[in-house]
Amino acid sequence: MKTSLFGRVRLGYVLVESEKLDQWERFGAEGLGMQAERLGEHALGFRIDAHLRRLIVTRGPAEDVQALGWQVDDEAALAEIERRLALCGIALHTGSEADAILRGVLRFVRFTGPKGQPIELFVHARTPPSAPRVRGGGFVTGASGMGHVAITTREPEAALAFWQDIFDARVSDYIEDKLDGVQMDFTFLHLNERHHSVAIASTRKPRMDPIRTRIHHLNLQAAEFDDVADALLRCRQLGFEIANSIGQHPNDRELSFYVVTPSGFEMELGWRPCLVPQDQPWTTTVYQGISRWGHFPENLTRANKLRRVGRALLSMTRTEQTLNTRAIHEHP
């Protein structure tokens, strides 16, 4: 019988590379309310819960996510993931001790996932004895992890197969919508009780990718709605670009807003998304429209639209990296 990884994997940390450490510190600490810590001259760490680090920003020119760190329950779960990756011919590399310390974990391994996205796996996080110094009621993490990531792709079928075959992700639901005049399809995947840890977004044919960065957005969950409203006001006052005002999604019912990070991808801060019951049947639904109400776009300037169109057209000239996971079905 195949070993199931469902419920044993969660988003653990996100590593970003940016030259804008001062802006990131203001954004994370003053804007969103996380605890910030300077890690020498070339790195910045953010804490939101018992883990030492959840978001790490290192100095560099990429202005993009450099790794998604996924926490697994135990060494047995990690070994099963490594077995599946080996079947697919995917090489794993052990991170250095210095890099593990930077990430706030005891040990991690690394491989390259779809779209060339570096993916890292770890079991044990470093947990200092003191409580985090955060604004308001803090953040919700626990068994469902740090939050979720949304990823745009020109190869949604291959991306879906990767998350299902490697991590036993399950489809929560789908959304269809027309954004900026382009028909979009969204697939939401849960790896545990969180409604989704990964969202996959794609255009209908022709397949294009208008997003420069490796993810469209990173989601964090606030403990109280006032934390969301207060963060929105602070981000506005600090001059950070609001991508979408407060609204509610139809599928997970989360109340949230989106703000552009100093590196260009978006951060969604939300409150009270529904959980997927583990002991009850779950009905997969197709929703029409990404938002039930609100989430009005605030940064759709002519210049931004032209940039997105240019990136979308350019993406059609490049081949997107995919991973073949068929071998997993041959050796369950």
VENJO-V597618 format. One record per helix or strand of 2 or more residues. SS is the DSSP state (H for helix, E for strand). FROM is the first residue (numbers start at 1). LEN is the number of residues. Records with the same first field share a line. If there is no record, write none. Layout:
SS=FROM-LEN  FROM-LEN
This chain:
E=9-10  35-4  43-5  55-5  64-9  93-2  108-5  118-5  147-6  170-10  182-9  198-6  217-6  242-7  255-6  266-6  285-4  293-2
H=21-12  75-13  97-7  114-3  142-3  156-12  225-14  302-14  326-5
